[in-house]
Structures are given as structure tokens and as C-alpha cells.
Amino acid sequence: MENNVFTGEYKRRKRKDIVFRLAILVPTGIVVSLLILILAQVVMNGSKSLNLDFFFQQQKPFGEVGGGVVQAIVGTIMVLVVAIVIALPVSLLAALYLYEHKGSKRANVLLDVVSTLQGIPSIVIGVVIYIWVVVPLKTFSAFAGGIALSIVMLPLMISMIKESLDMVPSSYLEAALALGVPRWRAVVEIIVPAAASGILEATGLGIARAAGETAPLIFTSFGNPFLSLNFMAPVSALPLVIYEYVKSPYDDWHQKAWGAALLLVLFVLSLNLLIGTRKKR
């Protein structure tokens, strides 16, 4: 009798285990399949555009075949440089404040602000920066685009850097304080270096998050068919090129939009792979 009960219980648990595995594997398979299909579509279409002209020539006049997107590649780098120069120190300081004032009212308010900022649509951020920066300066610019993207990056980076600081064992700080090290110096010279890998990961994911944003750049950097190295002038970017070329009536531009999309995908994948490799170490 006991053996029958045991066998029945075993079979019941086995069925539950199979159902649970299927409940996990099916959605996982769907997500992975979607990623593979998207990547395959982008690679198949985008690889046809990749040549030396694509990387080293500027946009041709409307309707002409040929040219490249060097102005967009350089513009993307410029905008991301401005964004990271602004976002990294602000994120680090905000995360340090949250680390040092855990549970305080001000820290809770800051957490609420970060959560709210994460939910604001990027196009709204673009419009706000247009009013705050573009209108007073009377010009679209890489500088304005970088400010908009830095705001997009802030919530993600603050949250990740805070988690990295929290993961540092408290014994590190306690040992430094016990030796008479000032608290600010212990945090700056011990806690922050110990969380360096997490800070680097947050920076990489923040860049990947902002690299594909189009809406904020429409209102800030605006776009430029010519190569420009002036941070206070309109510049192009890969998301803007994709947006502009896809809606054009020219097949050659459609093809280059796929090429720009492939560059963005490869850039984001490379960042994620680099971050993943460093985490395993």
C-alpha cells in the first residue's frame, strides 16, 4: 500500500516538474527565437551595405546612389561622449548618496525620482531639452543631444551603481573606519574601487540603452547630411539616419538604413558581450 502511495506521489511530482519545465522553456524559446529572427533579418539586409564607402563617405545628395554614413557614425560617437561625460559622475554621486543615506527620507525621495524618471518617455525628454537648451542656444547641437541621452541613461546607471555599492561587504568599510580612515576617504578609495566592475557594467549598459534612441535626437541634435566635428552644431547619428532613410522613397537609402541598423545592433551586442565577459572574470 505504501509503495502505491509513494509511486503515485512520485508520478504526480514528475508531472508537475514536466509542466513547470515546459512553462519555462516555451516562453524562453519564443524570446530566443524572436531575437534570432530579428538578428538574422538585420544581418541579411544590412550586410549588403557594408563596404568602404559606407564607412568613409558622407551622404550623397537626395536621389543619388552611393555615399555612406560616416557623418552618422562620428555624430553618434560625439553625442554618446557628451552623454557619458554628464551621466557617469552624476550617477556615481547619486548612487553614493543613496549608499550613505540608506533608509532616510531624502534617499527615499531620490529613489522615487529615479523610478519616475525611468518611466518618462524619451520623446518627452527630447522636447524638454529642446526648450531648455536648443532654444536658448538658438541651435541644434551634439551637446544638446548628449544632455538628452544622459537623462535617458541616468535611471539605469544610478540603480545599477547603487546595487554594485551595496554588494561590497560592509566589513571593508568597517575595517577602514576601525583603522582611523575618514569615512569619505574609505568610501572613495575602498568602496568605489571594490565596485568598479559594477560601475563599468552600468556605464556600458547605459551607453547601449542610449545608443538606439531616436526621439530625443530629433529635437536636439536634429541631424546633418555633412560630417561635423563641432559639438555646438547639428550632427547626424545612426538612429536618425535609420529614421530618415527608411521613410525616404529611395531604395539605396533603404539599404543604407539596414546597414546603419546592423551597425547599431553589432555595437550593442559587443558592449553586452564585453560586459558579460568581464563579469565572468
Secondary structure, 3 states (H helix, E strand, C coil): CHHHHHHHHHHHHHHHHHHHHHHHHHHHHHHHHHHHHHHHHHHHHHHHHCCHHHHHCCECCCCCCCECCHHHHHHHHHHHHHHHHHHHHHHHHHHHHHHHCCCCHHHHHHHHHHHHHHHCCHHHHHHHHHHHHHHHHCCCCHHHHHHHHHHHHHHHHHHHHHHHHHHCCHHHHHHHHHCCCCHHHHHHHHHHHHCHHHHHHHHHHHHHHHHCCCHHHHHHCECCCCCCCCCCCCECCHHHHHHHHHCCCCHHHHHHHHHHHHHHHHHHHHHHHHHHHHHHC
